[in-house]
């Protein structure tokens, strides 16, 4: 019996086959190894990400048999880091260090840009990895310019930069697995289409609103005020037009209805006079 590979969608001709323990999914062993390698290299190493390519979407088992030794080491390192991040652990942003920040450091700097690492004993900016600077804009102007000109924004939960290339607005951060709306940055589980557009403008970091958060806040406040004023003016004008239209219709009705009613009455009277004549002629 010919079986179809769930990854390449071709008939399996090799005796080396991978079979799912939960559903009927099968694939070439070579395709399955490529699938796993692609997932690991992309950082998708959690049980919710490394799943069967079939309909069951259950976590894969016996992963070590599908990986080369070097890939297995990378997988275990990524998985450990991923689980620590999901527990709230942050790491030193300096490329030469990368050590996990101690709990005492996290108490002082949790959720802040200023971090101190006991391993390298350097106080750094968590956003750029450079020595801490009071000015909120990092020195890496080239990176900031790239982010401004492309679809790049940070995850609301772990503050990791994400670049979007097409697709829908339902985003899942590969670093912390947080699901959110790309436009309004709401949690996807509580996402509201009614609030999406206003919040999208509120959270937008587009350079058109200004280069820094304070400037963007002022620009958005002006835009919101103008938009609210325009809505009031349009609403008032629409109400005025509606009242004017109703008045015109009433005037037309006052002058047009009486002649129409008189004409209808005359027509009925004429028909009543004609009916006896018609009856006599028939006799």
C-alpha positions in Angstrom: 0.0 0.0 0.0 1.4 3.4 -1.0 1.6 5.9 1.9 1.8 9.7 1.5 4.4 11.7 3.4 2.8 14.3 5.6 5.7 16.7 5.0 6.7 16.5 1.3 3.3 15.1 0.2 4.9 12.5 -2.1 4.5 8.7 -2.0 7.0 7.2 0.4 9.4 4.9 -1.6 12.1 4.5 1.1 11.9 1.8 3.8 13.0 4.4 6.5 9.6 5.7 7.7 8.6 7.8 10.7 5.2 7.1 12.2 3.3 9.0 14.8 2.3 7.2 18.0 -1.0 9.1 18.3 -2.4 9.5 14.8 -2.0 8.0 11.4 0.6 10.5 10.2 3.7 9.1 8.4 6.6 10.7 6.7 10.0 10.0 5.2 12.6 9.8 7.9 14.7 12.3 5.9 11.8 14.7 5.8 11.1 14.3 9.5 14.8 15.1 10.4 14.7 18.2 8.2 11.4 19.3 9.8 12.9 18.9 13.3 16.2 20.7 12.3 14.2 23.6 10.9 12.2 23.9 14.1 15.3 23.8 16.4 17.3 26.3 14.3 14.3 28.6 14.4 14.1 28.4 18.2 10.8 26.5 18.3 11.8 23.9 20.9 8.9 23.8 23.4 6.4 21.0 23.5 3.8 23.3 22.0 6.1 24.0 19.0 7.8 20.7 18.3 4.7 18.8 17.4 3.5 16.1 15.0 3.0 17.4 11.4 -0.2 15.4 11.2 -3.7 16.2 12.5 -3.1 15.3 16.2 -0.4 18.1 16.8 0.9 16.2 19.8 4.4 16.8 21.1 7.1 14.7 19.3 8.7 11.9 21.3 12.2 10.3 21.0 13.6 13.5 19.6 17.2 12.5 20.1 16.9 9.8 17.5 15.9 12.5 14.9 18.8 14.8 15.6 22.6 14.9 15.1 24.7 15.3 18.3 25.4 18.9 17.6 21.7 19.7 16.9 20.7 17.9 20.1 23.1 20.1 22.1 21.6 23.2 20.6 18.1 21.9 21.3 18.8 21.3 25.0 20.5 24.7 25.3 17.6 26.4 23.6 15.0 24.5 25.6 16.6 25.4 28.9 16.8 29.0 28.0 13.2 29.1 26.7 11.9 27.5 29.9 13.8 30.0 32.1 12.5 32.9 30.0 8.9 31.7 30.4 9.6 31.7 34.2 10.6 35.3 33.9 14.4 35.0 33.9 16.3 37.7 32.1 19.8 37.6 30.7 22.7 40.0 30.6 22.3 41.9 27.3 26.1 42.1 26.7 27.0 39.8 23.8 30.3 38.8 25.5 28.4 37.6 28.7 24.8 36.5 28.3 24.6 35.1 31.8 21.3 34.8 33.6 20.7 37.8 35.9 20.5 36.8 39.6 17.4 37.1 41.6 18.8 40.0 43.6 19.4 41.9 40.3 15.9 41.1 39.1 14.3 42.5 42.2 16.0 45.9 41.5 15.7 46.0 37.8 12.7 43.8 36.8 11.1 45.2 33.7 13.5 48.1 33.5 16.1 49.1 31.0 18.9 49.4 33.5 20.4 46.1 34.6 23.4 45.0 36.6 25.1 41.7 36.0 27.1 40.1 38.8 28.9 37.8 36.4 30.5 40.5 34.3 30.0 43.2 36.9 28.8 45.8 34.4 25.7 47.9 34.4 24.2 47.8 31.0 21.2 49.0 28.9 18.9 46.0 28.5 17.7 47.2 25.1 21.1 47.6 23.3 23.7 45.8 25.5 25.9 48.9 25.7 26.9 50.5 29.0 23.9 52.1 30.7 22.9 55.5 29.4 20.3 57.8 30.9 19.0 59.0 27.5 16.2 56.6 26.5 17.4 56.3 22.9 20.2 53.8 22.3 23.3 54.7 20.3 22.7 52.1 17.6 21.0 54.5 15.2 21.3 52.2 12.3 19.3 49.5 14.1 16.7 52.1 15.2 16.4 53.4 11.7 15.9 49.9 10.3 13.2 49.3 12.9 11.5 52.6 12.0 11.5 51.8 8.3 10.4 48.2 8.6 7.7 46.3 10.6 9.7 45.8 13.8 8.3 46.2 17.3 8.9 44.6 20.7 7.0 41.9 22.4 4.8 43.3 25.1 5.8 40.7 27.6 9.6 40.0 27.1 10.4 43.2 25.1 12.2 41.2 22.5 12.3 42.8 19.0 10.1 41.1 16.4 10.0 41.7 12.7 6.9 40.9 10.7 6.9 39.7 7.1 3.3 39.5 5.9 0.7 37.1 7.4 -2.1 37.9 9.8 -2.0 40.1 12.9 -2.1 37.1 15.3 1.5 37.0 16.6 3.3 34.5 18.8 6.6 35.5 20.3 9.1 32.7 19.7 11.1 33.8 22.8 8.4 33.8 25.4 5.4 32.2 23.5 3.2 35.3 24.3 0.3 35.6 21.8 -0.9 39.1 20.9 -2.3 41.3 18.2 0.3 43.0 16.0 -1.7 46.2 15.6 -3.0 47.0 19.1 -0.7 44.7 21.1 -3.6 43.3 23.2 -3.4 39.8 24.6 -4.9 37.6 21.9 -7.1 35.8 24.4 -8.9 39.0 25.3 -8.6 40.8 21.9 -11.4 43.1 21.0 -12.0 44.3 17.4 -13.8 47.4 18.7 -10.8 48.6 20.6 -8.2 47.4 18.1 -7.9 50.5 15.9 -7.8 53.1 18.7 -5.3 51.1 20.7 -3.2 50.6 17.5 -2.8 54.3 17.2 -2.1 54.7 20.9 0.7 52.0 20.9 2.1 52.9 17.5 5.8 53.8 17.4 5.8 54.9 13.8 8.3 57.6 13.1 5.5 59.8 11.7 4.3 60.4 15.2 7.8 61.5 16.4 11.2 60.1 17.2 10.8 59.7 21.0 7.9 58.6 23.3 7.2 62.1 24.7 7.0 63.6 21.2 4.7 60.7 20.1 2.5 61.3 23.1 2.0 65.0 22.2 1.4 64.2 18.5 -1.2 61.5 19.3 -2.9 63.7 21.8 -3.3 66.4 19.1 -4.5 63.8 16.6 -7.0 62.4 19.1 -8.3 65.9 19.9 -8.7 66.8 16.2 -10.4 63.5 15.5 -12.9 63.9 18.4 -13.6 67.5 17.3 -14.2 66.4 13.7 -16.5 63.6 14.9 -18.6 66.1 16.9 -18.8 68.5 13.9 -19.8 65.8 11.5 -22.4 64.4 14.0 -23.8 67.9 14.5 -23.9 68.5 10.7 -25.6 65.2 10.1 -28.2 65.9 12.8 -28.8 69.4 11.3 -29.2 67.9 7.8 -31.6 65.3 9.2 -33.7 68.0 10.8 -33.6 70.1 7.7 -34.7 67.1 5.5 -37.5 66.4 7.9 -38.7 70.0 7.8 -38.7 70.0 3.9 -40.6 66.8 3.8 -43.2 68.2 6.2 -43.6 71.4 4.2 -44.0 69.4 1.0 -46.6 67.2 2.7 -48.5 70.2 3.9 -48.8 71.8 0.5 -48.9 68.6 -1.7 -51.2 66.3 0.2 -54.5 68.4 0.2 -54.6 68.8 -3.7 -53.8 65.1 -4.0 -56.6 64.2 -1.6 -59.1 66.5 -3.4 -58.2 64.9 -6.7 -58.7 61.4 -5.3 -62.2 62.4 -4.0 -63.2 63.9 -7.4 -62.1 60.7 -9.1 -64.1 58.5 -6.8 -67.3 60.7 -7.3 -66.9 60.5 -11.1 -66.7 56.7 -10.9 -69.9 56.5 -8.8 -71.8 58.6 -11.4 -70.5 56.3 -14.3 -71.6 53.0 -12.6 -75.4 53.4 -13.1 -75.0 54.3 -16.7 -72.9 51.2 -17.3 -75.6 49.1 -15.7 -78.4 50.6 -17.8 -76.4 50.1 -21.0 -75.8 46.4 -20.1 -79.6 45.9 -19.6 
